[in-house]
Amino acid sequence: MGAYRDSPAGSCSLCGRSLPSADRGVGRFKVSARGPTTTASPLGRLRPFAAALIAHSPRRLAWVIAIQVAVALTQGIGLLLLVPLLEAAGVSKASSAGGLVELARNSLGALGVPLTLGALLVTYVVVVALTAVLTAYQSVRLVRYRLEFVDGQRRRLYRSIARAEWRHVLGLRQSDLLTALTVDVNWVGQGTLAALSLGVAAVVMAVQLAVALRISPAVTGLAALTGGVLATLVWPLVGRSRRLGRELVVHNRRVLASVAGFLDGLKLAKAHGLESGHLNSFDSAIAGARRSQIDFAKASATATAVQLALTAVVLAVLVDVAVDHLHLALSELLVLAFIFTRLVPQITSAQSQIQTLAQALPAFDELRGVIADCGEAAEVGERRLALSASPRQPLVLEDRLSFKAVSFSYLRPDGRAVEVLHEVSFDLPARSTTALVGPSGAGKTSLADLAVGLLSPTSGNVLVDGLALSGDAVASWRDAIAMVPQEAFLFHESIRTNLLWARPEASEVNIWQALATAAAEQFVRGLPEGVDTVVGDRGARLSGGERQRIALARALLRQPALLVLDEATNSLDAGNETLILDALVQLHGQVTMLVIAHQPSTIRHADQVITVDHGRIVATRRRELEHS
C-alpha cells in the first residue's frame, strides 16, 4: 500500500503478514481491554450477553419462554398423575400430606373423567403426547432464535468492518477479523445455545421441584439445600472455564494468523525452502488451542464426576429420611425418586451448559469489542447513510479535483506521528490524465487514497468541483470513482460475476463495451465458456495481463468520473502493457485519470506529470507549458 502503512512487529519476513507471537491476541481491539482481559465475575460478564440476547427480538424470546413454560407444566402434570395412577394400580395408599389423589380427582372430575386406572392411563398418555409435541416445537423455536441471534451478531460485525475508515482497517490484522467473523461467532453460537438451554432447564426443574414440594416439602427442602451446597462446591470450575475461554480466544486468533501468513507466503516459502518456520508456527498455535480445549474438557469432566458422586450420596440420604423418618407411602416415594432421578442429569447438564457459557463469554466480549471499535471508526457518511432510507447520489466531476495545502500524518504504534505528505497542492482538470511519479515511499499511493476518499487529510482540503471531500460527500464521491491496483483482485467466480460486482445493473451491452475498451474482448470470447468462464481463486486461471485487463474492464463498467490506476502496468510484460496503454489512450479526454507509475511508457500521454518525493511535490510538467 502507501507509505502510511507500517509493518508491525512479528510480521512474516516472506509476505509481510503478521505471525502469531506470545504478546499478540486478545487486546488487539480497544474495547478488548475491558472485555476478555477483565477480572469481572461471571455474572457481571453475563449481563451484556443477556441484554443482547433479549434485545435481539423480545417478542420472539417471550414466545420461546412461553412455550418452555408450557412444556414444563405438561411435564409437571404428567408427574402429578403418577401418584394417583400408582394408587389406582394398587401399589399403595398415598399419605394425606400430599393430597395428590384428591387433586387429581377434582381436576379430572371437572373434565368429566372418572378416577379409574383406564381413565388415568389415557389421560397420562395424552399429557405425554402433548408434552412431546410442545417439546418438538420448542426445540425448533430455540434453534431458530439462536441462529437468528448469531446471524445478527455476524451482520453487525460485518457491517461495522465494512463501514470503518480505511485508515482504521489498515491497522487491524486480517486474520484477527477472520477469527472474529468465524471462530468467535461460532463460540457465541455455542454460548447462545447454552444460555437458552439453561432457560429451558431452569423452568423444567422449577416445575419438577414444585411437584416434589407438593409430595413432601421436607424432602424437597433438604434436596434443594444440598443442591445449593453442591453448586457452591463446583462453582470455582466455572471461573476456570472462563479463564480457559480467554486463552482459547488468543489461541484461535494465533491459529488463523499462522494460516494466513502460511498461505500468503507459501510460494516464496517453498522457493526459499523455509516451510519449516511456518510449520513450527502452526504447530505451536494449534498445540496451544488444543491445550485449552483439553483443559476445558478436564474441568467439565471433573465437575460432572464430582456432582454425580455427591448426588448419589444425597439421593441415598433423602431416601433414608423419606422412609425411616417421614414414612412416605411407596407410591409417593417412587414418584419422588423418579423426579430426583430426572433432576440429576438435568442438573449435570445445566452445570455443563454454565461452563460452556462461561467459556463462550470471552468470545462474545471480543466480538463486541471489534464491533464497538470499528463502529467508533465509522466514516461520517456511512453513519448517516445507515440512518437514512434515501439512496445517495454519485458526484459528477465537471471542473476539477483539487488538492489545497493537503498534509497527511499517521501515528505509529509507539504513538509517534509520522508525516507522509506536507502541504501538497495541485489540480486534476476534468477529463485530463495526471501521472504521479517518484520513488517508493514518496507518498504517491497516499495521494491516490486521499483522492478517492479512503483517507482524510490531517490538514488542508481535497475538493471536488469546489466541494470539500468530507462527511456525506465522501460516500457519494466513491460511487463516482474506480480503481485498478497493481495486483488485480478477482473473485473465484465467472468473469461476468466479477464485472457485475462493480455495477450490478449493467447490461450485456455494457459488459462487452467495457471488455472491448479494456482490450479484453478478444481473449474473453476465445475462452471455452466466454464471459461465464470461472477465473479461479484470485483469478489464478488467467495470466497476469488477462487479470489486469479484466480489472480494468470492471473499473470502466462503473463509468467513473475518476479512474485511478495504482502502478497497474508495472508487473506486466511489454505486450500486455501495450494493450492496456492503448486502452488508456482511447479513454484520454473522456475520463479523468490519475495514474501512479514508474515507467516512462505509462506517462507518455499524460496531460501533466507530477513528481513526488518525501511527501512534497518537487516538479510538475504539463503538455502545454513545461516547468519544474
Residue, then its C-alpha position, 0 to 999 in steps of 0.5 A: m500500500g502507501a507509505y502510511r502503512d507500517s509493518p508491525a512487529g512479528s510480521c512474516s519476513l516472506c509476505g509481510r503478514s503478521l505471525p502469531s507471537a506470545d504478546r499478540g491476541v486478545g487486546r488487539f481491539k480497544v474495547s478488548a481491554r475491558g472485555p476478555t482481559t477483565t477480572a469481572s465475575p461471571l455474572g457481571r460478564l453475563r449481563p451484556f450477553a443477556a441484554a443482547l440476547i433479549a434485545h435481539s427480538p423480545r417478542r420472539l424470546a417471550w414466545v420461546i419462554a412461553i412455550q418452555v413454560a408450557v412444556a414444563l407444566t405438561q411435564g409437571i402434570g404428567l408427574l402429578l398423575l403418577v401418584p394417583l395412577l400408582e394408587a389406582a394400580g394398587v401399589s399403595k395408599a398415598s399419605s394425606a400430606g400430599g393430597l395428590v389423589e384428591l387433586a387429581r380427582n377434582s381436576l379430572g372430575a371437572l373434565g368429566v373423567p372418572l378416577t379409574l386406572g383406564a381413565l388415568l392411563v389415557t389421560y397420562v398418555v395424552v399429557v405425554a403426547l402433548t408434552a412431546v409435541l410442545t417439546a418438538y416445537q420448542s426445540v425448533r423455536l430455540v434453534r431458530y432464535r439462536l441462529e437468528f441471534v448469531d446471524g445478527q451478531r455476524r451482520r453487525l460485525y460485518r457491517s461495522i468492518a465494512r463501514a470503518e475508515w480505511r485508515h482504521v482497517l489498515g491497522l487491524r490484522q486480517s486474520d484477527l477479523l477472520t477469527a472474529l467473523t468465524v471462530d468467535v461467532n461460532w463460540v457465541g453460537q455455542g454460548t447462545l445455545a447454552a444460555l437458552s438451554l439453561g432457560v429451558a432447564a431452569v423452568v423444567m426443574a422449577v416445575q419438577l421441584a414444585v411437584a416434589l414440594r407438593i409430595s413432601p416439602a421436607v424432602t424437597g427442602l433438604a434436596a434443594l439445600t444440598g443442591g445449593v451446597l453442591a453448586t457452591l462446591v463446583w462453582p470455582l470450575v466455572g471461573r476456570s472455564r472462563r479463564l480457559g475461554r480467554e486463552l482459547v480466544v488468543h489461541n484461535r486468533r494465533v491459529l488463523a494468523s499462522v494460516a494466513g501468513f502460511l498461505d500468503g507466503l507459501k510460494l516464496a516459502k517453498a522457493h526459499g525452502l523455509e516451510s519449516g518456520h511456518l510449520n513450527s508456527f502452526d504447530s505451536a498455535i494449534a498445540g496451544a488451542r488444543r491445550s485449552q480445549i483439553d483443559f476445558a474438557k478436564a474441568s467439565a469432566t471433573a465437575t460432572a464426576v464430582q456432582l454425580a458422586l455427591t448426588a448419589v450420596v444425597l439421593a441415598v440420604l433423602v431416601d433414608v429420611a423419606v422412609d425411616h423418618l417421614h414414612l412416605a407411602l411407596s407410591e409417593l416415594l417412587v414418584l419422588a425418586f423418579i423426579f430426583t432421578r430426572l433432576v440429576p442429569q438435568i442438573t449435570s447438564a445445566q452445570s455443563q451448559i454454565q461452563t460452556l457459557a462461561q467459556a463462550l463469554p470471552a468470545f462474545d466480549e471480543l466480538r463486541g469489542v471489534i464491533a464497538d471499535c470499528g463502529e467508533a471508526a465509522e466514516v461520517g457518511e456511512r453513519r448517516l447513510a445507515l440512518s437514512a432510507s434515501p439512496r445517495q447520489p454519485l458526484v459528477l466531476e465537471d471542473r476539477l479535483s483539487f488538492k489545497a495545502v493537503s498534509f497527511s500524518y499517521l501515528r505509529p504504534d509507539g504513538r509517534a506521528v509520522e508525516v507522509l505528505h506536507e502541504v501538497s497542492f495541485d489540480l486534476p482538470a476534468r477529463s485530463t490524465t495526471a501521472l504521479v511519479g517518484p520513488s517508493g515511499a514518496g507518498k504517491t499511493s497516499l495521494a491516490d487514497l486521499a483522492v478517492g476518499l479512503l483517507s482524510p487529510t490531517s490538514g488542508n482540503v481535497l475538493v471536488d468541483g469546489l466541494a470539500l471531500s468530507g462527511d456525506a460527500v465522501a460516500s457519494w464521491r466513491d460511487a463516482i470513482a474506480m480503481v485498478p491496483q497493481e495486483a488485480f483482485l478477482f473473485h473465484e467466480s465467472i468473469r461476468t460475476n466479477l464485472l457485475w460486482a462493480r455495477p450490478e445493473a449493467s447490461e450485456v451491452n455494457i459488459w462487452q463495451a467495457l471488455a472491448t475498451a479494456a482490450a479484453e474482448q478478444f481473449v474473453r470470447g476465445l475462452p471455452e465458456g466466454v464471459d461465464t468462464v470461472v477465473g479461479d481463486r484470485g483469478a489464478r486461471l488467467s495470466g497476469g495481463e488477462r487479470q489486469r485487463i479484466a480489472l480494468a474492464r470492471a473499473l470502466l463498467r462503473q463509468p467513473a468520473l475518476l479512474v485511478l490506476d495504482e502502478a497497474t502496468n508495472s508487473l506486466d510484460a511489454g505486450n500486455e502493457t501495450l494493450i492496456l496503454d492503448a486502452l488508456v489512450q482511447l479513454h484520454g479526454q473522456v475520463t479523468m485519470l490519475v495514474i501512479a507509475h514508474q515507467p516512462s511508457t505509462i506517462r507518455h500521454a499524460d496531460q501533466v506529470i507530477t513528481v513526488d518525493h518525501g511527501r512534497i511535490v518537487a516538479t510538475r510538467r504539463r503538455e502545454l507549458e513545461h516547468s519544474 
